């Protein structure tokens, strides 16, 4: 690895170019953690030009990312939330989808959606989901060798999201598949078009349109559960205010995409982290009271959302760079969660890490509404694994999907050795 160390040293000194952070291939076989670390040490924002789209400043330090996330007066999410969608114009869903809406309209949407979300999680999730997770993990252990993505980690958020929205079970996997393609597209890693912005946008827009049409057809589905979020949002009223059908549709789409992909990949990445750090798995088996801390460390270490973008609204200075209205910032979330100023030995996976103020759910007014459900899903998977699994063994390298939006896994081949007591 001397060549890589030399390249990172040159990058820190400003003598080596930063790889193209818009190209999904720069995130394989894993995200560019060492590049981000070098950028953090430089103390500067890195600027990258783009052909056919606005250039952007990369923000990599925890303190800077947290500050931008909390400053909704200075930085807007309404001009696109990702590099592929931030093109210098208002996003079509701005003002209607929570994640793409700035205050004061953001507060209205959040109040109306959060009430239904919290009630739905509390009433329908834990018991129903727990039984299913236990069954899926038991089967994966019985199989001996398994692709953990297919056997467990993609099934859990598909069920959780389906239950949350109140969908009939036959719709769960179809929704999850379309949500994955809407976020990551369908271009393969060996497809030459994967590095082309227009091709990626076309791929994700097609899948996003299919998901939107599919969800629109479900709003009046006769089999929607009364306690499900779709029914609750359609009926929600607060101080005489109601959501429009378009707002219900767009915010359910947002929950379907974020709920499926982020938790699936946090769970997969967590199992991979335990496989690579077997002493941490044995520590958790000896001390199950560390389970909640382990969930937080999985979230920090894996940080499924790779980036969010913000557009400058008012003049600001970040990391010594004077920013003008209209300029674009890209916040690299895994970099914040491995910042040495906040997390000692940040590249180590430690289930006893405390405090652990990670930004996996962001911060400020856009803090993730689905955080309680995501934590519950990861906890249920770890609980089931603790019941049945003595040790975790990789059978091959994980396969990642080509994207710079989330740390997305296509497969994770593992052998789960059964506990002698289970």
N, C-alpha and C positions, 0 to 999 in steps of 0.2 A: 503493500500500500504506500510506498514512498512517493509515487507519482501523485497520488491523491493528496497526501499531506503537503507536498510542495505546491500543488495547485491552490489549496486552501490558504496557505501562507501567502502566495502571490495575490490571491483575491483580497485578503485582509489588507495587504499593502497597497491595493489599488492597481496592481500591475497585471492582473489576470481577469479576463471577462467573466461575468456571471452568466451561467447558462440561461437559455431562453425559458423563463418561468411561465410563459403562456403555453409551452409545448408539453402535452401530457407525457411525452417520452422522457422528459427531464425528471419525472417522478417515479421512474422505474429503475431498478427493482424496488426502491423505497424512496420516500420523500427526501429532498436534498437537505438533510439536517445539518451537515457540515458546512454547506454553503450559507445557510441561515446563521449558523454560529459565527462564521467569519464576518457576515454583515453586521451582526450584533456587536461584535468586537470593534468594528470600524466606527461605530457610533453615528453613522450617516444613513440617510435614506438612499437607496439605489434607484436610479431612474432608468426605465426601459422604454424605448420607442416601440411602436407597433405599426405594421402596415395595415392601413384600412381601418384603424381604430385609434382612440386616444392613447397616448403613452401613459405610464403610471409609475408612481413611487412605491417601492416595497418598504413596508414598515415591519420590523422584525423584533424589536425589543418589547418586553412585557409592558413596561411603564408607558411607552408610546401607544401601543395598541389599546391598552385599557383606557387611556385618556381620550383617544379618538372615539372609541365605542360609547363613552359616557358624554361626549360633547355633541348632542344632537342639534344644537344651534349652529355649530361650525361645520358639521359634516352630515351629509344626507345619504340615505339609502334609496331614495326615490329615483335615482338615475341608473339603477342597476346594482345588483348585489354581488355579481361575479364578473371576472374578467371577460368572459364570453358574452355577457349581457350588458356590460357598462360601455356604451358606445357613444356617449355624449348627448343622449336624449333621454327624456323621461321614460321610465319603464311603463308599458301599457297597464300594468296592474298597480301602479303607484296610487296610493290613496284608498285602495280597496283590499289589498293583502297586507296583513300586519307587518311582515318583514320588509315590505317595500313602502312603508308609510312613516312619515316623520310626525313628531308632535306639531299641533295638538290633535290632529286626526287620529294619530296612533293610539292615544289613550282611549278614544271611543271604541275602536275596533278591539283593543285588548280587553277592555272591561266586558264587552259582549261575548267574546270568544272564550275568555278564561273561565268565566262562571260555568258555562256548559262543559268545558274540558275538565275542570276539577271535579265536578259532580260525577261525570261519566267515569273517570278513573277510579274514584273512591268506591263507586257502587258495582262496577262490573269487572274490574281487572284481577285483583290479587288471587282470589280462590280459583276462578276459571282458568286463568293463565298458568298458575302454579301447577295444576294437575297436568296440563298439556306439556309444559316444559319438563316435568319429571318423566313423563312417558317418552318424550323424544330423546332425552339423555339416556334413559335406560336402554332404548333400542340401539343408540349409537354405541354404547358400551357392549351390548350383546353382539353387535356386528364385529367388534374387535377393531377392524380397520374401517375408517369412514372419512368422507369429505365433510368436515365439520360445518362448512358453509351451507351445504345442501341439507344435511341431516338435522342441524340444530339452529345455527345462528340466523339463517334467512327465514326460518319458519316462525321464530319467536316474534319479531316485529311485524310480520305479516298478520299473525293472529292478533297481536295487541292492537294494531291499527284497525283491523277489521272489527274487532270488538268495540274499540273506541268509537268508530264511526257508526256502529250499529248495523253493519252489513251482514247479509247471509254468508255462511261459511264458504260456499262455492265461489264467492267473489274475492276472497282474501288473497290467494296466490296470483290471480290475474291482476289485481290492483298493485300488488308488490312488484311484479315483473314490469308493469308499465311505469311505475314510479322510479324504478332503477334506471330504465332507459331514458326517462325524462330528465334525470339528473346527470347521468354519465354518457348518454348517447348509446349508439350500438356499433361504433367503429372499433374494429379489432386492433390490437397493438401492432400487428404487422401490416395494417392498412396505411398506405402512404398518405392518405387524406387526414390522418389523425392529427397531424401538425398544422393543418389548414383551418383557420378560424371559420371561414364560410362553411366548410364541410362539417365542422363540429356543430356549428349553429343550426345547420339544416337537419342534422341527425337528431339533436336534442329537441328542436322545435317540432319535428314530426312526432316524436314520442310524446312530447308535452301536449300537443294537440289531441293525440289519441287518448291520453289520460284525461284531459279536460272533457272530451266528448263522453267518455265512459262514466266519469263522475256525474256529469250533467244528467245522464240517463238514470242515475241512482237516486237523485234527490227526491223523486216521487215514487220510489220503489215500494211496492206493497208490503215487502217483508222487512223494511227498516225497523230496527228495534226502537221502542218508545224511549228507552233510556240512552240510546246512542246519540253521539254528538250531532249528526246531521239533523235529526228531528229536533234536538234541543236548540240548535242554532236557527233553524227555520222558525221556531216558536219563541226564541229569546226576545225579551223586552226589558229594557232598563230605563226607568224614568221616561217612558213613552217612546223610547228609541228602539228601532229594530234594524237588523241587518237586511240588506237587499238579497235577493237570490244570487246575484252575481258575487256579492261579498261572501256569502255562505260557500258558494262553489270554489272561489279562489282560495279561501282560507282552509277548506277541506283538502284542496289540492296540495297546498303548502304542507299541511300536516301529514298527508300521505307520503309525499316525497321525503321530507325530513325524517319522519318517524320510521320509515322502512330502512333507508340507507345508512343513517348515522348509527343507529343502534346495532344493526346487523354487523357493521364493520368494527364497532367498538368491541362487541362480543368476540368476533373472530380475532381481532388484534390482541384482545386480552388473553385468549387461549394460547395464541402464539407467544405472548410474553411469558406466560407461565411455563410453556414448553421450553423456552430458552433460558429460564431461570428456575430450575426445578426446586432449588432450595426455598424459593418464595412460595411455591405450591405446598411444600411440606410444612412450612411455617403456618400457612393458613389452615392446613388440616389440623395442626396441633392447637392452633388458637383461632377457632372460628369466630370469636368475638371481634376479630379484626376485619370481618366481612365488609362492613360499611367503608372502612378506610381502603380496603382493596378495590371496591367499586370506584372510589374517587381516583385511585392511582391508575386503574385501567383507563378511565376517562382522560386523565392528564397524559399518560404515556402514549395512548393511541390517537387522541384528538382527531376524530374522524373528519370534521370540516377543515379542509386545508386552507381556505381563504374566504374572506369577505371583502367587498370593495365599498368605499365611501367616496363621495364627491364633495369637494370643498365648497361650502356655502359662503363663508366669511373668511377674511385673511387670518391665517394661523401660522405659527411656527412649530414644527415638529422635528425633533432631533437636529436642530440648528438650520433646518431648511425652511425658508419663507415660502408659504403656499398661497396661491391666488385662487379666488373663486373659479370653479370649473375644472380645477385640476383633480386627478384621480389618485386615490391611495388604495393599495392592496395590502390588507392586513393578513399576515401569514400566522395563523393560529397555532400550529404546532411549534413554531419558533418561540412564541410567547410562553408556551408551556414547557419549554426546555431552556428558559433564560436562566443563566447562572446567577444572576442578581437576585432571583426569587427562589429558585429550587437548587439546593446543593446537589452536586453530582446528578445533573438533570437527565443524563442519558441512562441512568440506572433505574431499573424497575424495582421499587420498594413498596411493599404493601403497608408498611408502618409509617409511611411519609406523613408527617403532621407538623405544622399546618400544610395544607395542600390547596392554595387559592387558585386553582387552574381556571382557564378561560374556555374550557370545552363547550360551555353553554353561552359563551360571550359574557357581556356585562352591560350594565346600564339599562336603559328603557327597553332594549331589544333582547334582554335575557330570555333564553329559550322557554317558551310556555310548556313544552313537553318534557322538561328536565325531570320532574317526579316520575313520569312513566318510564323514561329511559333508564333512570337509576333502578327502578323496580325490575325491569326486564333483565338488566345485567345481574342484579342481585339474585333473581330466581335461577338464572343459568348457573351461577357460581354455587348456589345452595345445592342444586341438583348434582353438579359435578362433585362437590364435597361428599355427598351421600354415597356416590357410586364409584368414584375414580381415585385410584391410588397414585397413578403417575400418567403423564402425558408425553407421548413420543411423536416427533415429526417423522413422517414417512417420505417427505419430499419438500421442495421449496414451495412456499405459498405462491399462488398465481394472482397477480393484481390486475385490475382493469386499468386501461390507460386514461387517466383523468387527473386534472389538477384541482378538482372541486372537492373530492372526498378521498380518504384513504380507502379505496374500494378493493375488496377481495373477490375474486371469481371462485377460488377453491383453496382449501387448506387440508391436505391429506394427513391424518393423524391416526395413531393407535391409542386407545384409551384403556389402560390396564385396570381391571375391576378391583375394587376394594375387597379384601378377604372377608370383611364383616358385612358387606351388602348382599 
